[in-house]
C-alpha cells in the first residue's frame, strides 16, 4: 500500500503545467508579407511606426504559436485620418486568420459602411481577398465574431491605448482587452477554434503614423505528463531502496 501511494505521488509530480516568464518582444525579427505598408522598427527594437496611408498591411512575428498572452500599447500619432488600426492573430496565410480592427469614425466604402469602433473578424477564404472588402467586411470571406460599435467607440488622435490578448490559454476561447489608462474600453471573450495557432501581428488599413510599442509575451505551455509505466520505472529503484531501508530499521 505504501509503495503504491509513493508511486502515485511520484506520478502526480510528473504531471505539471509550466508557465514561462514574461519576456519583451524583439521586433527586429518581424517582417511584412506585403508591400502596402512602411514599417519602421526603432533602434531599440521595442517599437515600430507604420507611416503609409494605404491598403491593408500586416507586420508579423513569423512564429507559429499557441497558448500565450501578449500585452503592449499602440497609438495614432496624427490628426490627419480616421481609419483602421489593429492586430492579427492565429495568422495562417493572407486569407486565413483572426482580425481585430478599430475605426475612428464611420465611413462608407467597398459597397458598405465601416462603423466606428471595434470588430473581431474571422477571415477565411480559399482565394485571395480584394483589399476593398476589408472595409465593410461583409463578404463571405468574413465572419463577425464580436463587435463594440458606436459613434463614441472610435480611437482618439495622439492617445495611447493598451492591448491584452489571451490566446487559447483556456481551451476553446481567446480574449481581448483594450484600455485607455485604467479605463477599460472593451473586454471580451470569443468562443471559436478555427485558428488555434499561428502568427501574431500588427494591422493597419488606410491609416498612417500608427505606433506599436512595449510589447511583452508569456508562453503558457500545456500540461506535460510522463506516462505511468515510465514514471514507475523512473522512481522504482529509489522507492524500493527506501522501503528496504525502512524494513531493516524496523527489524533492528
C-alpha positions in Angstrom: 0.0 0.0 0.0 2.8 2.4 0.9 4.6 1.5 -2.3 1.5 2.3 -4.4 1.0 5.6 -2.6 4.6 6.7 -3.1 4.5 5.8 -6.8 1.2 7.7 -7.2 2.7 10.7 -5.6 5.7 10.5 -7.9 3.4 10.2 -10.9 1.4 13.3 -9.8 4.7 15.2 -9.6 5.4 14.5 -13.2 2.1 15.9 -14.5 2.7 19.6 -14.2 1.9 22.7 -16.1 4.8 25.0 -16.8 4.4 28.8 -17.2 7.2 30.7 -18.9 8.2 34.2 -17.7 7.1 37.3 -19.4 9.6 38.5 -22.0 10.0 41.6 -24.2 9.1 41.2 -27.8 12.0 41.9 -30.2 10.6 43.5 -33.3 13.8 43.2 -35.2 12.9 39.7 -36.3 9.4 40.7 -37.6 8.6 41.2 -41.2 5.7 42.1 -43.6 4.5 39.8 -46.4 3.0 42.7 -48.4 4.2 46.0 -49.9 1.3 48.1 -48.7 2.9 49.5 -45.5 6.1 51.1 -44.4 7.1 49.5 -41.0 10.0 51.3 -39.3 11.4 49.5 -36.3 13.1 51.7 -33.7 16.8 51.2 -32.8 15.9 49.6 -29.5 13.7 47.0 -31.4 10.9 47.8 -28.9 8.6 49.8 -31.1 7.6 50.2 -34.8 5.9 53.0 -36.7 3.8 52.4 -39.8 3.9 55.6 -41.9 1.8 54.9 -45.1 -1.9 55.6 -45.6 -2.6 52.7 -48.0 -4.1 49.3 -48.5 -4.3 46.6 -45.7 -0.9 45.8 -44.3 0.4 43.5 -41.6 3.7 43.2 -39.7 4.2 39.6 -38.4 6.3 37.9 -35.8 7.0 34.9 -38.0 6.2 32.3 -35.3 3.6 29.6 -35.3 2.4 29.8 -31.6 -0.5 28.9 -29.4 -1.4 29.2 -25.8 0.1 32.6 -24.9 -0.7 36.1 -23.6 0.6 39.3 -25.2 0.5 42.9 -24.0 1.6 46.2 -25.4 0.5 49.7 -26.4 -0.4 51.4 -29.6 -1.4 54.9 -30.8 -2.0 57.1 -33.9 0.5 60.0 -34.0 -1.5 62.3 -36.2 -4.9 64.1 -36.6 -4.9 63.5 -40.3 -7.1 60.5 -40.8 -9.8 58.2 -39.1 -9.4 54.7 -40.4 -8.3 51.2 -39.2 -5.7 50.1 -36.7 -5.5 46.7 -35.0 -4.0 43.3 -34.8 -4.0 39.8 -36.5 -3.5 36.5 -34.6 -3.8 32.9 -35.5 -2.4 34.0 -38.8 -2.1 31.1 -41.3 -1.8 33.0 -44.6 -3.1 36.2 -46.2 -6.6 34.7 -46.4 -7.0 32.9 -43.0 -6.6 34.5 -39.6 -8.4 36.4 -36.8 -8.5 40.2 -37.2 -9.2 42.9 -34.6 -9.7 46.2 -36.3 -10.6 49.6 -34.8 -12.0 52.5 -36.7 -12.2 56.1 -35.5 -15.3 57.3 -37.4 -18.0 55.7 -39.5 -17.4 55.8 -43.3 -18.8 54.3 -46.5 -16.5 52.2 -48.7 -16.3 48.9 -50.6 -20.0 48.6 -51.1 -20.8 49.1 -47.4 -20.2 51.0 -44.2 -17.5 50.6 -41.6 -18.8 51.8 -38.3 -16.7 53.5 -35.6 -15.5 51.0 -33.0 -14.1 47.5 -32.7 -14.7 44.4 -34.8 -13.2 40.9 -34.3 -13.4 39.1 -37.6 -12.6 35.6 -38.7 -11.0 36.0 -42.1 -11.3 32.7 -44.0 -11.2 32.3 -47.8 -9.8 29.8 -50.2 -8.8 32.6 -52.6 -7.2 36.0 -52.4 -9.4 38.6 -50.8 -9.7 42.0 -52.6 -8.4 44.8 -50.4 -11.6 46.8 -50.7 -13.6 44.0 -49.0 -11.8 44.6 -45.7 -13.6 48.0 -45.4 -17.2 46.7 -44.8 -16.1 43.1 -44.2 -19.5 41.9 -45.4 -18.4 39.3 -48.0 -18.4 35.6 -47.5 -14.7 35.8 -46.5 -15.5 37.4 -43.2 -17.4 36.2 -40.1 -18.1 38.8 -37.4 -17.3 37.1 -34.1 -17.8 40.1 -31.9 -18.0 43.9 -32.0 -18.2 47.0 -30.0 -19.5 49.8 -32.3 -20.9 53.2 -31.9 -20.2 56.9 -32.5 -18.3 57.2 -29.2 -16.3 53.9 -29.7 -13.6 55.1 -32.0 -10.0 55.7 -31.2 -8.7 59.2 -30.5 -5.8 61.0 -32.1 -2.4 61.1 -30.2 -3.7 58.8 -27.5 -2.0 55.7 -26.2 -4.1 52.5 -25.6 -3.1 49.2 -24.0 -3.9 45.9 -25.6 -4.1 42.5 -24.0 -4.6 39.2 -25.9 -5.1 35.8 -24.2 -4.8 33.3 -27.0 -6.2 29.9 -26.1 -4.5 29.6 -22.7 -8.1 28.4 -21.9 -9.0 25.7 -24.5 -11.7 26.8 -26.9 -11.5 30.5 -26.5 -9.4 33.7 -26.8 -10.0 37.0 -25.1 -9.1 40.7 -25.9 -9.0 43.7 -23.6 -8.3 47.3 -24.6 -7.8 50.0 -22.1 -7.0 53.8 -22.0 -5.1 54.1 -18.8 -7.2 52.5 -16.1 -10.4 52.8 -18.2 -11.5 49.5 -19.9 -12.9 50.3 -23.3 -13.6 46.7 -24.3 -13.1 43.3 -22.6 -14.5 40.3 -24.5 -14.2 36.5 -24.8 -14.6 34.8 -28.1 -15.5 31.1 -28.4 -14.0 29.9 -31.7 -11.4 27.3 -32.6 -10.9 27.9 -36.3 -7.2 29.0 -35.8 -5.8 27.8 -32.5 -2.2 28.5 -33.6 -0.5 30.8 -36.0 1.4 34.1 -36.2 0.7 37.3 -34.4 1.0 40.7 -36.0 0.0 44.4 -36.3 -2.6 45.6 -38.8 -3.3 48.9 -40.5 -5.7 49.9 -43.3 -5.8 53.4 -44.8 -4.1 54.8 -41.7 -0.7 56.3 -41.3 1.5 57.2 -38.4 0.5 54.2 -36.2 2.9 53.2 -33.5 3.1 49.9 -31.6 5.4 49.8 -28.6 6.5 47.9 -25.4 5.0 44.5 -26.3 5.7 41.6 -24.0 4.7 37.9 -24.3 4.2 35.0 -22.0 4.0 31.5 -23.4 1.9 29.1 -21.4 2.9 25.5 -22.0 0.2 22.8 -21.9 0.4 20.2 -19.1 3.1 17.6 -19.8 2.9 14.1 -18.5 5.3 11.2 -18.2 3.3 8.0 -18.9 2.7 6.0 -15.8 4.9 3.0 -16.8 7.8 5.3 -17.4 7.2 7.2 -14.2 7.0 3.9 -12.3 10.4 2.7 -13.7 11.9 6.1 -13.2 11.2 6.2 -9.5 11.0 2.5 -8.7 14.7 2.0 -7.7 14.7 4.9 -5.3 11.4 3.8 -3.8 12.4 0.2 -3.4 15.7 1.2 -1.8 13.8 3.5 0.6 11.3 0.7 1.5 14.2 -1.8 2.1 15.9 0.6 4.4 12.7 1.1 6.4 12.3 -2.7 6.7 15.8 -3.2 8.1 15.3 -0.3 10.5 12.1 -1.9 11.7 13.6 -5.3 12.3 16.5 -3.7 14.2 
